[in-house]
Amino acid sequence: QSALTQPASLSGSPGQSITISCTVANSDIDDFNFVSWYQQHPDKAPKLIIFDVYNRPSGISNRFSGSKSGNTASLAISGLQTEDEADYYCSSYSSNTPQVVFGGGTKLTVL
Amino acid sequence: QVQLQQWGAGLLKPSETLSLTCVVYGGSFSDYSWSWIRQPPGKGLEWIGEINHRGSTSYTPSLKSRVAISLDTAMKRFSLRLTSVAAADTATYYCAGGRSHWFDPWGQGALVTVSS
């Protein structure tokens, strides 16, 4: 059981917007300011799309945005495209242990 | 632009030691901490541990007794050793460069299968 909870799956149509949530499940995560998000296509390495809650690395589309409210971080994807179909993982650092924790992943289907 | 290339044995028997190495091309080796992350087939990501440019390590508690990450600064590479492997250690293992606990870039991944 991950310390970060994500919905197992989501779907949307091209052009729509969706939001993937990432919620702290237990006290293992004491500082939720180091949230990052990764996109993973089948048989590919994960790709960083958001770091430190809100920031996009160079080259990442501004259709991807990150936010946080309380113990829930969110990844929003606007103007869905077929190439957005992938698995998405959130991650956070816990200074308690210390360790990095990943959410269980969300499979996004673009219908 | 920093790129990572990894290699290591792909098929192990139970109780053997897993050994993987990742070479860093480009960029400044000391600007990053270096991590190993694994992904069992069809499952999610699991952070294994990291080493910084000074050689200080941090490991996930569940693997701490079996894992060691080491650094060769001169050769710009870092390595993972995981002892006493079992079927549950079957996974794709990724090396990754980290800053402030986010990971970019990633290696291409290496599938390690543990089977008798």
Interface residues (C-beta under 8 A of the other chain):
Chain A: S2 F34 S36 Y38 A45 P46 K47 L48 F51 D52 P57 Y89 S91 S92 Y93 T97 P98 Q99 V100 V101 F102 G103 G104 G105
Chain B: S35 G44 L45 E46 W47 E50 S58 Y59 T60 P61 Y94 S100 H101 W102 F103 D104 W106 G107 Q108 G109
